[in-house]
Amino acid sequence: MAQTAAAGQTERGVPRRRRGNLGVSAIRRLIPRKATRRWPSPGGRRLVRLLLLIRRIRFRSLALTLMAFAVTAVTISLVARAIKGQPQVEVLSEKMQDYAANRDRYSVLFLGTSRIYRTIVPEAVDEAMRESGCDETTYNLGVEGMFSVERDYVLNKILSERSPALKVIVTEDVLPSIGKADDANFLSDRVRFFYNIKSLPVFLDSLLSYPEPALDTLYRLIYLVVGYVREYSGVSQLAGLLPKAGPESGNLYDKGFLNNRGYLPLKAETDASFEQRRRSFVEDEQWLVLDRQEQDLKGAYRADPRAKKRGAHLARRLARIAESGVKPAILVLPQERPVTTVQAINSVISQQVDTALILDYNKITQYPEFYNRDLWYDAFHFTFVGARMASKVIGRDLCRAIKQ
């Protein structure tokens, strides 16, 4: 300033840099004069920085346009979802209708993924239970790829319309969410129905507590984010208006489960993916489930650090069943999950829900008959012969547990 004064100019006469002038004008326009005399709070400083950024890069009009688009897209999506309602889901919708129409006949209900759908033969379960002194009637409400939010929805429907005849609900640790390669695509109508604000905490709780490799959890989180963004950006609603190629889905699956109280065995023509699984299982000498058990006996695995959290997640579902006056049970079939992790999960369940029955068959030393490879269709599902064997053992143990 000394040089300026020497040159005969005052400080007022020197033009300021445009960037500083823009910052001052933005603050003066958007913040009251009295507020500028005090040092703003941390939140206020962040707001000022944001306003300055918008002002500097001349992005205000674009930001307002994007905001208007977002509000419009979300509004349209919400209205469209409300009008559309729950979609008709193959197998599940028909099973729920079949069960609701005959619910006074059934005292035991199995609920879960294809592990239950393709394993529990109601006739064999009932036969074993009668031989053990329990006169019960079973229904299989398992479906391919059932995930946590979907299981909660079905469970709420069952409990809200509960028949006095219902005594026991047996469920399992279902999938945390749906990914691109799972049985139900994450962009299908079946999954999109659950992309709502209420379901988001359940999705996250299930995902973050599910014992699996961190990379798999990351993939599921990415699919979940993409699903929500696609659903509320209006893309899904526009895609729904386009004509669908191919035959109606109702003609693509076997409805024989309606004649077997929900059970349907796996066959070569069931589905192309199952056929591929069968071929891989037959050709591959190594079986992950059996290999994991053998390694477990050598102490090769420690319990997954998320096991306790997963146990608490499942315990809350079982507690809701118990509060409704129905006996809760958790079924653990042979799987790739280490015994140590399964035991840690079961321990939490036993501590938090002392009335819960735990039917754990993920033990090769106690149930060697479950690990006969000839009884398996693929790495995770029994053949019909294997399913009948497993159902009779499960029915026998379930009856004994109920009597205790």
C-alpha positions as CSV (number, residue, x, y, z in Angstrom):
1,M,0.0,0.0,0.0
2,A,3.0,2.3,0.6
3,Q,3.8,2.1,-3.1
4,T,0.2,2.9,-4.0
5,A,0.2,5.9,-1.8
6,A,3.4,7.1,-3.3
7,A,1.9,6.9,-6.7
8,G,-0.9,9.2,-5.6
9,Q,-3.6,6.5,-5.4
10,T,-5.7,5.7,-2.5
11,E,-6.5,2.1,-1.4
12,R,-10.1,2.6,-2.4
13,G,-9.0,3.3,-5.9
14,V,-7.3,0.0,-6.4
15,P,-9.6,-2.6,-8.0
16,R,-9.9,-5.8,-6.0
17,R,-9.5,-9.3,-7.5
18,R,-12.7,-10.6,-8.9
19,R,-12.6,-13.8,-6.9
20,G,-12.6,-12.0,-3.5
21,N,-15.3,-9.7,-4.7
22,L,-17.5,-12.6,-5.7
23,G,-17.0,-14.2,-2.3
24,V,-18.0,-11.1,-0.4
25,S,-21.0,-10.4,-2.6
26,A,-22.2,-14.1,-2.1
27,I,-21.9,-13.8,1.7
28,R,-23.6,-10.4,1.8
29,R,-26.5,-11.5,-0.3
30,L,-27.2,-14.8,1.4
31,I,-26.2,-14.1,5.1
32,P,-27.8,-11.4,7.3
33,R,-25.5,-8.4,8.0
34,K,-25.5,-9.0,11.8
35,A,-24.5,-12.6,11.3
36,T,-21.3,-11.6,9.4
37,R,-20.1,-9.6,12.4
38,R,-19.8,-12.8,14.4
39,W,-17.5,-15.8,13.7
40,P,-19.9,-18.4,12.2
41,S,-20.3,-21.9,13.7
42,P,-18.7,-24.9,12.0
43,G,-22.0,-25.6,10.3
44,G,-22.2,-22.0,9.2
45,R,-18.7,-22.1,7.8
46,R,-19.5,-25.2,5.8
47,L,-22.6,-23.5,4.4
48,V,-20.6,-20.5,3.4
49,R,-18.0,-22.6,1.7
50,L,-20.8,-24.4,-0.2
51,L,-22.4,-21.1,-1.3
52,L,-19.1,-19.7,-2.4
53,L,-18.4,-22.9,-4.4
54,I,-21.7,-22.7,-6.2
55,R,-21.2,-19.0,-6.9
56,R,-17.6,-19.4,-8.2
57,I,-18.2,-22.1,-10.6
58,R,-21.5,-20.7,-11.8
59,F,-23.3,-24.0,-11.0
60,R,-26.4,-22.6,-9.3
61,S,-28.8,-23.0,-12.3
62,L,-27.6,-26.5,-13.0
63,A,-27.9,-27.5,-9.3
64,L,-31.5,-26.2,-9.2
65,T,-32.3,-28.1,-12.4
66,L,-30.9,-31.3,-10.9
67,M,-32.8,-30.8,-7.7
68,A,-36.0,-30.3,-9.6
69,F,-35.4,-33.4,-11.6
70,A,-34.7,-35.4,-8.5
71,V,-37.9,-34.3,-6.8
72,T,-40.0,-34.9,-9.9
73,A,-38.4,-38.4,-10.5
74,V,-38.9,-39.5,-6.8
75,T,-42.5,-38.2,-6.8
76,I,-43.3,-40.1,-10.0
77,S,-41.6,-43.2,-8.7
78,L,-43.5,-43.1,-5.4
79,V,-46.8,-42.6,-7.1
80,A,-46.1,-45.4,-9.6
81,R,-45.1,-47.8,-6.8
82,A,-48.2,-47.0,-4.8
83,I,-50.4,-47.6,-7.9
84,K,-48.6,-50.8,-8.9
85,G,-48.5,-52.4,-5.4
86,Q,-47.0,-55.7,-4.7
87,P,-46.1,-57.7,-7.9
88,Q,-47.2,-61.2,-8.5
89,V,-44.1,-63.3,-7.7
90,E,-43.8,-66.7,-9.3
91,V,-43.9,-69.5,-6.8
92,L,-44.0,-67.3,-3.7
93,S,-47.3,-65.5,-4.4
94,E,-49.0,-68.8,-5.3
95,K,-47.6,-70.5,-2.2
96,M,-48.8,-67.7,0.1
97,Q,-52.3,-67.9,-1.5
98,D,-52.3,-71.7,-1.2
99,Y,-51.2,-71.6,2.5
100,A,-53.7,-68.8,3.4
101,A,-56.5,-70.8,1.9
102,N,-55.6,-73.9,3.9
103,R,-53.8,-72.5,6.9
104,D,-56.1,-74.1,9.5
105,R,-54.7,-77.5,8.3
106,Y,-51.1,-76.8,9.1
107,S,-49.4,-76.7,12.5
108,V,-45.8,-76.6,11.3
109,L,-44.4,-74.1,8.7
110,F,-41.0,-74.1,7.1
111,L,-39.9,-70.7,5.7
112,G,-36.7,-70.0,3.7
113,T,-34.6,-70.3,0.5
114,S,-34.3,-73.1,-2.0
115,R,-32.5,-75.0,0.7
116,I,-35.9,-75.5,2.4
117,Y,-37.9,-75.4,-0.8
118,R,-35.9,-78.4,-2.3
119,T,-35.3,-80.2,1.0
120,I,-38.4,-80.3,3.2
121,V,-40.8,-83.0,2.0
122,P,-43.9,-82.3,4.2
123,E,-45.2,-85.9,3.9
124,A,-41.9,-87.3,5.1
125,V,-41.7,-84.8,8.0
126,D,-45.2,-85.6,9.1
127,E,-44.5,-89.3,8.9
128,A,-41.4,-89.0,11.1
129,M,-43.2,-86.8,13.6
130,R,-46.0,-89.3,14.0
131,E,-43.6,-92.1,14.5
132,S,-42.0,-90.0,17.3
133,G,-45.4,-89.2,18.9
134,C,-46.3,-85.8,17.3
135,D,-49.4,-85.5,15.2
136,E,-48.6,-82.5,13.1
137,T,-49.1,-81.3,9.5
138,T,-46.4,-79.4,7.6
139,Y,-46.3,-76.8,4.9
140,N,-43.2,-75.8,2.9
141,L,-43.1,-72.1,2.2
142,G,-39.5,-72.0,0.9
143,V,-38.7,-70.2,-2.4
144,E,-35.6,-69.8,-4.6
145,G,-33.3,-67.0,-3.4
146,M,-35.5,-65.7,-0.5
147,F,-33.7,-62.7,1.2
148,S,-34.0,-61.1,4.6
149,V,-36.4,-58.3,3.8
150,E,-38.6,-60.6,1.8
151,R,-38.6,-63.2,4.7
152,D,-39.6,-60.5,7.1
153,Y,-42.5,-59.4,4.9
154,V,-43.8,-63.0,4.6
155,L,-43.3,-63.6,8.3
156,N,-45.3,-60.5,9.1
157,K,-48.2,-61.6,6.8
158,I,-48.2,-65.1,8.4
159,L,-48.2,-63.7,12.0
160,S,-50.8,-61.0,11.4
161,E,-53.2,-63.6,9.9
162,R,-52.1,-66.4,12.2
163,S,-54.2,-69.5,12.5
164,P,-54.7,-71.0,15.9
165,A,-53.5,-74.3,14.4
166,L,-50.0,-72.9,13.8
167,K,-47.6,-74.2,16.5
168,V,-44.1,-74.0,15.0
169,I,-42.3,-71.8,12.4
170,V,-39.0,-73.2,11.2
171,T,-36.8,-70.7,9.3
172,E,-33.1,-70.4,8.3
173,D,-30.5,-67.8,7.7
174,V,-31.6,-66.6,4.3
175,L,-29.7,-64.4,1.9
176,P,-28.9,-60.8,3.1
177,S,-29.9,-59.3,-0.2
178,I,-30.0,-60.1,-3.9
179,G,-27.1,-59.7,-6.3
180,K,-26.9,-59.9,-10.0
181,A,-25.9,-63.6,-10.0
182,D,-28.5,-64.7,-7.4
183,D,-31.7,-66.6,-8.1
184,A,-33.8,-63.4,-8.2
185,N,-32.1,-60.5,-10.1
186,F,-31.7,-57.3,-8.1
187,L,-33.7,-55.4,-10.8
188,S,-36.6,-57.8,-10.9
189,D,-40.1,-56.7,-9.9
190,R,-39.8,-59.1,-7.0
191,V,-36.8,-57.3,-5.5
192,R,-37.8,-53.8,-6.6
193,F,-40.9,-54.0,-4.4
194,F,-38.7,-53.8,-1.3
195,Y,-36.7,-50.8,-2.4
196,N,-38.3,-48.4,0.0
197,I,-37.1,-46.3,2.9
198,K,-38.6,-48.6,5.5
199,S,-36.6,-51.6,4.2
200,L,-33.3,-49.9,3.8
201,P,-32.2,-50.3,7.5
202,V,-33.1,-54.0,7.3
203,F,-31.1,-54.4,4.1
204,L,-28.1,-52.8,5.7
205,D,-28.4,-54.6,9.0
206,S,-28.6,-58.0,7.2
207,L,-25.8,-57.1,4.7
208,L,-23.3,-55.9,7.3
209,S,-24.0,-58.8,9.7
210,Y,-23.9,-61.6,7.1
211,P,-20.7,-63.8,7.4
212,E,-19.2,-63.8,4.0
213,P,-16.0,-62.4,2.3
214,A,-15.8,-58.6,2.5
215,L,-15.6,-58.4,-1.3
216,D,-19.0,-60.2,-1.6
217,T,-20.5,-57.8,0.9
218,L,-19.2,-54.9,-1.1
219,Y,-20.7,-56.3,-4.3
220,R,-24.1,-56.6,-2.6
221,L,-23.9,-53.1,-1.3
222,I,-23.1,-51.8,-4.8
223,Y,-26.1,-53.7,-6.2
224,L,-28.3,-52.3,-3.5
225,V,-27.3,-48.7,-4.2
226,V,-27.8,-49.2,-7.9
227,G,-31.2,-50.8,-7.3
228,Y,-32.4,-47.9,-5.1
229,V,-31.0,-45.2,-7.5
230,R,-32.6,-46.9,-10.5
231,E,-35.9,-47.3,-8.7
232,Y,-36.2,-43.7,-7.6
233,S,-34.7,-42.0,-10.7
234,G,-37.6,-43.2,-12.7
235,V,-35.6,-45.5,-14.9
236,S,-37.3,-48.6,-13.5
237,Q,-40.7,-47.1,-14.1
238,L,-39.9,-46.3,-17.7
239,A,-38.4,-49.7,-18.3
240,G,-41.6,-51.2,-17.0
241,L,-43.5,-49.5,-19.8
242,L,-41.5,-51.3,-22.5
243,P,-42.9,-54.5,-23.9
244,K,-41.2,-57.7,-22.5
245,A,-39.8,-60.2,-25.0
246,G,-40.4,-63.9,-24.6
247,P,-43.2,-66.0,-23.2
248,E,-45.0,-65.2,-20.0
249,S,-43.1,-66.2,-16.9
250,G,-46.0,-68.2,-15.6
251,N,-45.3,-70.8,-18.3
252,L,-41.7,-71.2,-17.4
253,Y,-41.8,-73.0,-14.1
254,D,-43.3,-76.2,-12.7
255,K,-46.3,-75.7,-10.4
256,G,-46.1,-79.2,-9.0
257,F,-45.4,-77.7,-5.6
258,L,-49.1,-76.9,-5.2
259,N,-49.8,-80.7,-5.1
260,N,-47.0,-81.4,-2.6
261,R,-47.7,-78.8,0.1
262,G,-45.0,-76.5,-1.2
263,Y,-42.2,-79.0,-2.0
264,L,-40.8,-79.6,-5.5
265,P,-37.8,-81.9,-6.2
266,L,-34.9,-80.8,-8.4
267,K,-34.8,-82.4,-11.8
268,A,-32.6,-81.9,-14.8
269,E,-35.2,-79.8,-16.6
270,T,-35.9,-77.7,-13.6
271,D,-33.8,-74.7,-14.7
272,A,-30.7,-74.1,-16.8
273,S,-28.8,-72.8,-13.9
274,F,-29.5,-75.9,-11.8
275,E,-28.6,-78.1,-14.7
276,Q,-25.2,-76.3,-14.9
277,R,-24.8,-76.7,-11.1
278,R,-25.5,-80.4,-11.4
279,R,-23.0,-80.9,-14.2
280,S,-20.3,-79.0,-12.2
281,F,-21.0,-81.0,-9.1
282,V,-20.7,-84.3,-10.9
283,E,-17.5,-83.4,-12.7
284,D,-15.8,-81.7,-9.8
285,E,-14.1,-84.1,-7.4
286,Q,-14.0,-81.6,-4.6
287,W,-17.1,-80.7,-2.7
288,L,-16.8,-77.4,-0.8
289,V,-19.3,-78.4,1.9
290,L,-17.5,-81.6,2.7
291,D,-14.1,-80.1,2.4
292,R,-15.0,-77.3,4.8
293,Q,-16.2,-79.9,7.4
294,E,-13.0,-81.9,7.1
295,Q,-10.9,-78.8,7.5
296,D,-13.0,-77.7,10.5
297,L,-12.2,-80.9,12.3
298,K,-8.6,-79.9,12.1
299,G,-9.3,-76.5,13.6
300,A,-8.6,-74.7,10.4
301,Y,-11.2,-72.0,10.8
302,R,-12.1,-69.4,13.4
303,A,-15.6,-68.0,13.9
304,D,-16.4,-65.1,11.6
305,P,-16.1,-61.8,13.5
306,R,-19.7,-61.0,12.3
307,A,-21.2,-64.2,13.8
308,K,-22.4,-62.6,17.0
309,K,-24.0,-59.8,15.1
310,R,-25.6,-62.3,12.7
311,G,-26.9,-64.3,15.7
312,A,-28.5,-61.1,17.1
313,H,-30.1,-60.4,13.7
314,L,-31.7,-63.8,13.6
315,A,-32.6,-63.8,17.3
316,R,-34.8,-60.7,16.7
317,R,-36.8,-62.6,14.0
318,L,-37.2,-65.6,16.3
319,A,-38.2,-63.4,19.2
320,R,-41.1,-61.9,17.1
321,I,-42.3,-65.4,16.4
322,A,-42.2,-66.4,20.0
323,E,-44.1,-63.2,21.0
324,S,-46.9,-64.2,18.8
325,G,-47.4,-67.4,20.7
326,V,-45.7,-69.7,18.1
327,K,-42.7,-71.8,18.7
328,P,-39.6,-70.5,16.8
329,A,-37.0,-72.8,15.3
330,I,-33.9,-72.3,13.2
331,L,-32.7,-74.9,10.7
332,V,-29.1,-75.3,9.7
333,L,-28.5,-77.6,6.8
334,P,-25.0,-78.7,5.6
335,Q,-23.3,-75.7,4.1
336,E,-20.0,-74.1,3.3
337,R,-20.1,-71.9,6.4
338,P,-17.6,-73.2,9.0
339,V,-18.9,-75.0,12.1
340,T,-17.2,-72.5,14.4
341,T,-19.2,-69.6,12.8
342,V,-22.5,-71.6,12.9
343,Q,-21.9,-72.4,16.6
344,A,-21.2,-68.8,17.4
345,I,-24.4,-67.7,15.7
346,N,-26.4,-70.5,17.5
347,S,-24.9,-69.5,20.9
348,V,-26.2,-65.9,20.5
349,I,-29.7,-67.2,19.5
350,S,-29.8,-69.5,22.5
351,Q,-28.9,-66.7,24.9
352,Q,-31.3,-64.2,23.5
353,V,-34.3,-66.5,22.7
354,D,-34.3,-69.3,25.2
355,T,-37.5,-70.8,23.6
356,A,-36.0,-71.2,20.2
357,L,-35.3,-74.7,18.8
358,I,-32.0,-75.1,17.0
359,L,-31.9,-77.9,14.4
360,D,-28.2,-77.9,13.4
361,Y,-27.1,-80.5,10.8
362,N,-23.9,-78.8,9.8
363,K,-21.9,-81.4,11.8
364,I,-20.4,-84.3,9.9
365,T,-19.4,-86.2,13.1
366,Q,-23.0,-86.2,14.4
367,Y,-24.9,-86.5,11.1
368,P,-22.6,-88.4,8.7
369,E,-25.6,-89.6,6.6
370,F,-26.2,-86.0,5.5
371,Y,-22.8,-85.9,3.8
372,N,-23.3,-88.9,1.4
373,R,-22.5,-87.3,-1.9
374,D,-24.9,-89.6,-3.8
375,L,-27.8,-87.9,-2.0
376,W,-27.0,-84.5,-3.3
377,Y,-28.2,-83.0,-6.6
378,D,-25.6,-80.2,-6.6
379,A,-23.3,-78.6,-4.0
380,F,-26.2,-77.1,-2.0
381,H,-29.4,-79.1,-2.7
382,F,-30.5,-82.7,-2.1
383,T,-31.9,-85.1,-4.7
384,F,-35.4,-86.4,-4.0
385,V,-34.0,-89.4,-2.1
386,G,-31.7,-87.2,-0.1
387,A,-34.5,-84.7,0.7
388,R,-36.8,-87.6,2.0
389,M,-33.9,-88.8,4.2
390,A,-33.2,-85.3,5.6
391,S,-36.9,-84.6,6.1
392,K,-37.4,-87.7,8.2
393,V,-34.5,-86.9,10.4
394,I,-35.7,-83.3,10.8
395,G,-39.2,-84.4,11.6
396,R,-37.9,-86.8,14.2
397,D,-35.7,-84.2,15.9
398,L,-38.3,-81.5,15.7
399,C,-40.8,-83.7,17.5
400,R,-38.3,-84.5,20.2
401,A,-37.4,-80.8,20.6
402,I,-41.1,-79.8,20.9
403,K,-41.7,-82.4,23.6
404,Q,-38.8,-81.2,25.8
